[in-house]
Amino acid sequence: MNPLCVQCYRDNRVSAATVVDHIIPHKGDQALFWDRQNWQALCKKCHDIKTVREDGGFGNGRS
């Protein structure tokens, strides 16, 4: 339903979306996990950047 990465689109780029991202991290909350209003289409690069920003980097132990 959403074939383009929303972040790339905001940045005036066109990239195929390959990941369904949770806008607000669900952190195990099943209701938030399945809430379609909390989903956005991202490419892998934008998803990885968002994950690092939210988690503070891979392997740092921050939740």
Beta strands, then each sheet from edge to edge (+ up, - down):
strand 1: 19-22
strand 2: 39-42
sheet 1: 1+ 2-
end
